[in-house]
């Protein structure tokens, strides 16, 4: 690695970079204001303390409320015991712990080799990654779900696979997107793990149905199919295939369904190749990329599922490609087309994160590394088992309107720093998903 060779020089460089990142995150105004955490907090407090219904709660001044399956609300019940400030602190700590687990797994056996210097540089770089910093500043759950899935894969690799699949099942019960990893287990021939994952997801959903039958009935029969509850499909933060089509004015379901089917076919073909080669790092990364593409709505902060793809590229000997793509996803460049993604420039630039995700699905190296994420041995019926790697790579009431709530909820930001920044107040925006523009009632990302 180029750079200072002395410990003093390296320490000085790390301090300078850390200071620059801190200044960036502290001065570039944030737009998110822990919005998603406020949704979770308000929903749980209304449900537990005020006899309200899970899907009736909306953050004051907005039309947005809880959009996850009922089990997610059940899992968030501890929020009912906390004040808002404590809930924010807990969210930051949980996300930091989840990030530490993700990095520990992705680093594989090289985690000790890297040393404090490389880890420090990596953390500075991670603080600039837009999906990651938005996950922290929204109080989102994506990192926790990613850690659950990776932890599950770790069980399979280490031979302690009796309960392998439970993490994937829990993640799928909280949010539907991780359910595609059950498909990966089936492709790999891990029928027991796939069965455990399915059973855990069904059991968790049944527990939620027992706790609140009406909420479960409403979610599975109505809310699940109403994407307008989540946000506007054509909004630039939606970097899924359906977002691309919606920005083109194509809102018909047949075209989107065709695109999804083709994407899943490519995923199954490439993931199967990765499994046969024993490259579970690539298999996992491909599944995360495919899940982001086929989901009806993939806000920018959902793209933390692409982190394993960068690990694959680096291990396959393509650090420059990984660095280039990673740098693009630190720029918030898609927000240049906040007002509309018309024309060739809008089509290419406004959907740039989608193109990166699609490129990873199509071109991610397969079979280049045996130091993979969990599940490191092939289970193909026709292929000999691959060696198992040493380690894997794989306030006590809800928000209520008050004399100053409008100002707070309209806080805006153009920057996308980590979780240390503070928003600057600007005039409200009509779009609830955030951008380089003024404040929004439900920001989903920013520039």
QUICORNOR-V697769 format. One record per backbone hydrogen bond with DSSP energy under -0.5 kcal/mol. CO is the residue of the C=O (numbers start at 1). NH is the residue of the N-H. E is the energy in kcal/mol with one decimal. If there is no record, write none. Layout:
# QUICORNOR-V697769
{{CO,NH,E} {CO,NH,E}}
This chain:
# QUICORNOR-V697769
{{6,10,-2.5} {7,11,-2.6} {8,12,-2.3} {9,13,-2.3} {10,14,-2.6} {11,15,-2.4} {12,16,-2.4} {13,17,-2.7} {14,18,-2.9} {15,19,-2.4} {16,20,-2.3} {17,21,-2.7} {18,22,-2.5} {19,23,-2.7} {20,24,-2.4} {21,25,-2.8} {22,26,-2.0} {23,27,-2.0} {24,28,-2.3} {26,422,-0.5} {27,29,-0.7} {29,415,-1.3} {32,35,-1.4} {34,38,-2.2} {35,39,-1.8} {36,40,-2.4} {37,41,-3.1} {38,42,-2.6} {39,43,-2.4} {40,44,-2.5} {41,45,-2.4} {42,46,-2.3} {43,47,-2.4} {44,48,-2.7} {45,49,-2.4} {45,50,-0.7} {46,50,-1.0} {46,52,-2.7} {53,56,-1.4} {53,57,-0.8} {54,57,-0.6} {57,66,-0.5} {59,62,-2.2} {64,59,-2.4} {69,72,-1.5} {69,73,-0.8} {70,74,-1.8} {71,75,-2.6} {72,76,-1.2} {74,77,-1.4} {76,79,-2.1} {77,80,-2.4} {78,81,-1.7} {79,82,-1.5} {83,87,-2.3} {84,88,-2.2} {85,89,-2.2} {86,90,-2.6} {87,91,-2.3} {88,92,-2.2} {89,93,-2.1} {90,94,-2.8} {91,95,-2.4} {92,96,-2.2} {93,97,-2.4} {94,98,-2.5} {95,99,-2.5} {96,100,-2.4} {97,101,-2.0} {98,102,-2.4} {99,103,-2.7} {100,104,-2.3} {101,105,-2.1} {102,106,-2.8} {103,107,-2.2} {104,108,-0.7} {105,108,-0.8} {107,110,-1.2} {108,111,-1.5} {109,112,-0.6} {110,114,-1.7} {111,115,-0.5} {114,118,-1.0} {115,119,-1.9} {116,120,-2.2} {117,121,-2.1} {118,122,-2.5} {119,123,-2.4} {120,124,-1.9} {121,125,-2.1} {122,126,-2.6} {123,127,-1.7} {125,128,-1.4} {125,129,-0.5} {126,129,-1.1} {129,133,-2.6} {130,134,-2.4} {131,135,-1.6} {132,136,-1.8} {133,137,-2.3} {134,138,-2.1} {135,139,-0.9} {135,140,-2.3} {137,34,-2.2} {138,37,-2.0} {141,145,-2.0} {142,146,-2.4} {143,147,-2.5} {144,148,-2.1} {145,149,-2.3} {146,150,-2.5} {147,151,-2.6} {148,152,-2.0} {149,153,-2.0} {150,154,-2.0} {151,155,-1.5} {152,156,-1.3} {153,157,-1.8} {153,375,-1.0} {154,158,-2.3} {155,159,-0.7} {155,160,-0.9} {159,161,-1.1} {161,164,-0.9} {163,166,-2.1} {165,169,-2.4} {166,170,-2.6} {167,171,-2.5} {168,172,-2.5} {169,173,-1.6} {170,174,-1.5} {171,175,-2.4} {174,69,-0.6} {176,179,-2.1} {177,180,-1.7} {178,181,-2.0} {179,182,-1.4} {179,183,-0.8} {180,184,-1.4} {181,185,-1.8} {182,186,-2.0} {183,187,-2.5} {184,188,-1.9} {185,190,-2.6} {186,189,-1.2} {189,191,-1.8} {190,194,-2.5} {191,195,-2.6} {192,196,-2.5} {193,197,-2.7} {194,198,-2.4} {195,199,-2.8} {196,200,-2.8} {197,201,-2.3} {198,202,-2.6} {199,203,-2.8} {200,204,-2.7} {201,205,-2.1} {202,206,-2.5} {203,207,-2.5} {204,208,-2.0} {205,209,-2.1} {206,210,-2.2} {207,211,-2.1} {208,212,-2.5} {212,216,-1.9} {213,217,-2.5} {214,218,-2.4} {215,219,-2.5} {216,220,-2.5} {217,221,-1.5} {218,222,-2.2} {218,223,-2.0} {219,224,-2.7} {222,225,-1.1} {222,226,-0.5} {223,226,-1.3} {225,227,-0.9} {226,229,-1.5} {227,230,-1.4} {227,231,-1.6} {232,235,-1.4} {235,238,-2.2} {237,239,-1.3} {240,244,-1.9} {241,245,-2.3} {242,246,-2.6} {243,247,-2.1} {244,248,-1.0} {245,250,-2.8} {246,249,-1.3} {249,251,-1.0} {252,256,-1.3} {253,257,-3.1} {254,258,-2.1} {255,259,-2.2} {256,260,-2.6} {257,261,-2.5} {258,262,-2.4} {259,263,-2.2} {260,264,-2.6} {261,265,-2.0} {262,266,-2.2} {263,267,-2.6} {264,268,-2.8} {265,269,-2.2} {266,270,-2.7} {267,271,-3.3} {268,272,-2.0} {269,273,-1.7} {270,274,-2.2} {271,275,-2.5} {272,276,-2.6} {273,277,-1.9} {274,279,-2.5} {275,278,-1.2} {278,280,-1.3} {279,283,-1.8} {280,284,-2.6} {281,285,-2.4} {282,286,-2.9} {283,287,-1.7} {284,288,-2.2} {285,289,-2.3} {286,290,-2.6} {287,291,-2.4} {288,292,-1.7} {289,293,-1.7} {290,294,-2.5} {291,295,-1.4} {293,241,-2.0} {298,239,-2.8} {299,302,-1.9} {300,303,-1.7} {301,304,-0.9} {302,305,-1.5} {303,306,-1.9} {304,307,-1.7} {306,309,-1.0} {306,310,-1.1} {307,310,-0.6} {307,311,-1.3} {308,312,-2.0} {309,313,-2.2} {310,314,-2.1} {311,315,-2.3} {312,316,-1.8} {313,318,-2.8} {314,317,-1.4} {318,322,-2.2} {319,323,-2.8} {320,324,-2.5} {321,325,-2.6} {322,326,-2.5} {323,327,-2.5} {324,328,-2.0} {325,329,-1.8} {327,330,-1.4} {328,331,-1.4} {328,333,-0.6} {329,130,-1.5} {332,335,-1.7} {333,336,-2.0} {334,337,-1.7} {335,338,-1.5} {337,340,-1.0} {342,346,-1.0} {343,347,-2.3} {344,348,-2.5} {345,349,-3.1} {345,350,-0.6} {346,350,-1.5} {349,352,-1.5} {351,354,-0.6} {351,355,-2.1} {352,356,-2.2} {353,357,-2.3} {354,358,-2.8} {355,359,-2.7} {356,360,-2.2} {357,361,-2.0} {358,362,-2.2} {359,363,-2.9} {360,364,-1.7} {370,372,-2.0} {372,393,-1.1} {372,394,-0.8} {387,389,-0.5} {393,373,-0.8} {402,405,-1.1} {402,406,-0.6} {404,408,-2.0} {405,409,-3.1} {406,410,-0.9} {408,411,-1.6} {410,426,-1.0} {410,439,-0.6} {411,440,-0.5} {412,424,-2.0} {418,421,-0.6} {424,412,-3.0} {427,439,-0.6} {430,432,-0.5} {431,434,-0.8} {433,444,-5.3} {433,445,-1.3} {437,413,-0.5} {439,429,-1.8} {440,443,-0.6} {444,301,-0.6}}
